[in-house]
Amino acid sequence: MVHDLIIRNGTVIDGTGKPGFKADVAINGERITTVGDASEAAYQTIDATGKLVTPGFIDTHTHMDAQFMWDPLGTPTCWHGITTLVLGSCGVSFAPVKQSDHMVLAKVLESVEGIPAESIMSSLRWNWETFGEYYDALDACPKGVNVCGMIGHAATRYHAMGEESLKRDRNPTPDEIKTMQAAIDEAMEAGALGFSTSRTLTHKTSEGIPIPGTFAHLDELVALAQAIGRHNKGIFQWAPGFGEYENYPTTEYPETRKEIHRIAEVNRQSGCPVIFSAFTHEAVPTIQTLYLGWLDEERANGAQARPMVSSRVNTVMVGLCNWMPIRDASAWRALYSLPYPERLSAIQDEKTRVQLLDIPSESDERLGKMLYRFGPMECEYVRKPENLLCNIAQENDERPIETIVRLFCETGGRQLFAFATNNHNLAHVEEVVRYRDTLLGLGDAGAHVNAICDASLSTHALTYWHDERQLFSLEETIRRLTSDGAEAFGIPERGLLKPGYYADVNVIDADNLRMEIPEFVYDLPVGAGRWTQRAQGYDYTLVNGKVVVENDNHTGRLVGKLIRI
C-alpha cells in the first residue's frame, strides 16, 4: 500500500495524555491510517526526527463568525497550530436574523467584540435567516481550518422578541419561548455544537445596553437548554458576570454564588453540559477560590459543568500604530487622526513632541501606573516591575509621558505598551488552570481586534505553562489543547492521533517554538485595523491530511471543513 503522506521518526504526543513515543504517522486522504511503524512507501514524506508530532489544536472560544467571509486562512490562529475553531461564543452569533435586523447584529458584534460593523456589513452577503442557512453559507466559504459553531442567545432572543429583548425586566412569553426553542431545534438539526449566552455587563450594544439575554431568568435559560438537551448532544456555553452584580463592599460574593447555582440548575434540569468562562481580577482577588469551591459543591450534587480559562494575562496592546489611552489632550487626538505613516513623521517634529508632552499631571500619573513596556524585541506577557512605565520613567529621570514619546522615537514607532483587563495576577490564573477539568481556551480570536491578540494561547501554553513553569507535562498540555476540547464540545474524530481520525496534525520544533511580537495590520474590509501575531516553530500543520502551514508560513491551501455534529 502506498500512503499519501507519512510523517516519519517523530515523537508522537497523541492527545490522550499518555507518554510520548517514537512513531510514524501515515495518512491517506483526509484520515490517519497508521500510528506506529509505517514501512510502506508514500507519495510525500515529512522527516520529523527530533520534532514533536501532535494533533492539531482546537480553539474552543473564538469570534471569527464573520471573519471567514473575508479571511479564509483564519489568521492569526492558523499560525499557532490551531486546526479547528469554535464560533458563536458569548451569546453572539449571526443567526437567526430577520432581513431588517442585519445591522443590529453587526452592531452587537462591533460593540461586544470590537469588530467594525462597516467591515461586517461590507463583507457578509446575509443570504440566510436561520442558523442552518448561516451554516450553509459558512460551509460554502473556502477555509484553511475547520470550523463549527453555536447559536447565540442575543440573536435568538432578538429574532423572537425584537427590541423588547433588550429590556431588563421583560421576560419572554410562552409563545416567544417556543419561537426561541424552535430556532435552537433548527440549529441543532443543522449540526450546531449547542447554544451560548452572555450574562456579563461588559457585553453591551452600541447604545450601552447589555445585550439580549444578559438578564434572562432561570426558567428561560432552562427552557432553552432543554431544547438542546432533547437532541442528546450539544453544550451550553456561558459567559458569566462573576463579581459584577455584587453589592460592594463584600468578601462573600452572594450573587456569584447564585450564578454558580444557576449554571448547575440549567445542567441538572436539561441534561445539557455547561461550560463557563472563568476569569480572575485583581479587584476581587479571592473570587476564583470561592466560585471553584461552590462549583465543587454543585458537582457533588450531580451538576455537569466545567470552567474555561484564558491561561495568561488578558493583554490590551497600545502604541503609535493603533491608539493610546490619552483622551484629554488635543495633541494626541490630532496625532491619531493621521494615517499611521504620517504619525511616524509627526513625532520626529520637535514642536509636535512638545505638544504631546502637555497632558494633565493626573493623566501622566495614571499612565505610569497602568502601562507596561511590551516588546519591541521580546514577546513577554508576564508583567515585571522593571517594565512598569513609572519605574522606567523614574530610572531615566523623566515623566511617564516623556518616556512614551522617547521610546516611540527611538524605536521608529515600534515600541508597544500594554495593560491588563483581567487575569492580572498569574497566581490567581494558575489556581483556575490547576482546577480539575478546566479547559484551556478563551483566546477570543477575532474579537477586540484593535486592542488584544490572545489567539496565540496554544503557543503560550506550551512555552509558558509547560516549558517555563513546568506546571504540566508536555503530554498533559497537548491533551488540554486537543482531545480535551474536542470531547467537551462534542467535536467528533478530532483531537487525537488515532487511525480513523481526521488528519489534523502539527509537526513542532519545540526547541525553537516561540511567539512573535504582535503586529497591527490594516487588512480588514474598508481598511480597518487589527492585531495579528505569528509564531515560530510550527514546521508543519496539516488540516484534513493536507499541509496548510510549512515552516511557519501558510501554503494557501483551503481544505478546512464546516463540522456538523
KAFEN-V474237 format. One record per helix or strand. SS is the DSSP state (alpha for helix, beta for strand). FROM is the first residue (numbers start at 1). TO is the last residue. Records with the same first field share a line. If there is no record, write none. Layout:
SS: FROM-TO  FROM-TO
//
This chain:
beta: 3-13  21-28  31-36  42-47  52-55  57-59  62-62  82-87  146-152  194-198  204-204  210-210  235-239  273-277  305-309  314-319  372-374  388-388  416-422  439-440  445-445  452-452  502-502  505-508  514-515  519-521  530-532  535-536  538-543  546-550  553-554  562-562
alpha: 67-69  77-80  89-91  99-113  117-123  131-140  153-166  174-189  218-229  254-270  282-284  287-300  330-336  340-346  350-356  361-370  385-387  389-395  400-410  426-434  457-468  474-481  483-489  510-512  525-527
//
